[in-house]
Amino acid sequence: MKQKGHIIWIDDEIHHLKPHILFLESKGYKVTTATNGNDADILNQKNRFDLALLDQNMPGIDGIDTLKRIKSHRESMQVIMITKSEDEWLMDEAISQQINQYLIKPISPNQVFIACKQILEKSKIIEDKTSSEYLQDFQKINQEINFISSLDEWWKLYLRIVKWQIKFEQHTDSSLQNILLDQMQACNKQFSNYIENNYELLLKNENQKIFSPGVFKKHVQPSLDKQNKVCLIIIDCMRCDQLLYIYSYLESLFEVELSYHLSLLPSATSFSRNAIFSGLFPDEMINKYQKLKELFLHNENGLNKYENDFLIDQLSRLDIKDKKVHYHKIWAKDEGNRFSKKINDYLDKDVLALVVNFVDMLAHDSSKMEVLKEIIPDESGYRSTVKSWVKHSWFNRVLKTLSQSNFDVIITSDHGSVKVNKEIMVSADKDASSGVRYKYGRNLNTRNKNVMKIDNPKSFKLPVFGPQFNYLIAKNDSYFLYPNEANKYKQKLQNSFQHGGISLEEMLIPVVRMKGIS
């Protein structure tokens, strides 16, 4: 029988525990014994035990002091305290010293075995169960992706895959992780086909609240109609997997409800976030706001500089009057710290709108800085970095304050990002836009099949600037290169996180509606 773990059992009456020891050994554990803390300390320094079973009342060094010595040599040592004492102070002290379980004598062999199994084999049991369940779901997903006919069905499928990604976070079986990655790519190919074939129909037939322009009307206005205060937080470029990774933390502060919206094409800030604040599609924005049109015509810098104006205008069109509104864009740590310190000054507002750029900056900078490439080599690293930021930055202080306020809090994003791997050569003139996953301009062209070419922008509610104006949208995990200096930019962009194209990660955007726990 394969050894399942090495246990040291420390008890001055160890001779009475022979049946328990034999039972553990019959289950595949190796058990070493000690009758006092000094002997246990010496043995612990010479061996790498997986678990200690520890009595409190022993001559010489008692259980708590023995526990401290054990932990001083290896902080991660797993410990179960087994004692006759039911004193609460002892339980508190043992828990403060980070024991894993506390058992009160008399104990049965099976009781000890279950406690050991839970500690030593829990990860393996969960991993085996997760693998088995995923392999069953793998077959179902492969069958279902060929028959999905609505965005709601895509959202439900995407959630399933994201939850598997998070479950596999600590998974040691790399072959299964590769299977999941391949399945995600297969789903993205089908989703890209769905969007390419149905996007125009969705614009015409679907309730348009599902798109970026409907976010405010669908998720914010109902609260305002009930005379509730609302804080809308748009975390630029946040993906569904990143939000689900912090979901349990949000639940510790709020009552949380999850839904989604569909980012516009191109799935980029200048289109989708402007659409959220204005409540308009890109062609409508260009026709209504001459100043935005000028920015599109001349350059791509500052295309989101009028979001506050757009928000005020949208409130007016929705006939939402007499509301105190504050818009705040946070693009750097210092600005976030300043805002968090002044958050109480804004709690009298009816509408508080925050734009937070941290996640988007990670996506952009990870392709430029070697240190970020080390920290964020893949989706798992990206999720962990976002979670660390949420829990340890100024943003956490803002969330805690809002959880104790009377605000309805809505967190969403304008678009997500995808890790790109396949380069696509495009031909374009010098005035074409510079996006990596999308381009617009005159006579844009490519022969690659991983591109959605939009030659009739008006049908996609996209602006047109001159004759032969069209759009190229990258699908799946592809990105655009010009033939000129292609190798230079390929080296820079390969395996980086980009947005603007068609993928589940970029277009299916989570929306969490939250209320503080009273």
Secondary structure, 3 states (H helix, E strand, C coil): CCCCEEEEEECCCHHHHHHHHHHHHHCCEEEEEECCHHHHHHHHHHCCCCEEEECCCCCCCCHHHHHHHHHHHCCCCEEEEEECCCCHHHHHHHHHCCCCEEEECCCCHHHHHHHHHHHHCHHHHHHHHHHHHHHHHHHHHHHHCCCCCCHHHHHHHHHHHHHHHHHHHHCCCHHHHHHHHHHHHHHHHHHHHHHHHHHHHHHHHCCHHHEHHHHHHHHHHHHHHCCCEEEEEEECCCCHHHHHHCHHHHHHHEEEEEEEEECCCCECHHHHHHHHHHCCCHHHHHHHCHHHHHHHHHCCCCCCCCHHHHHHHHHHHCCCCCCCEEEEEECCHHHHHHHHHCHHHHCCCCEEEEEECHHHHHHHHCCCCHHHHHHCCCHHHHHHHHHHHHHHCHHHHHHHHHHCCCEEEEEECCCCCEECCEEEECECCCCCCCCCCEEEEECCECCCCCEEEECCHHHHCCCCCCCCEEEEEEECCEEEECCCCHHHHHHHHCCCEECECECHHHHEEEEEEEEECC
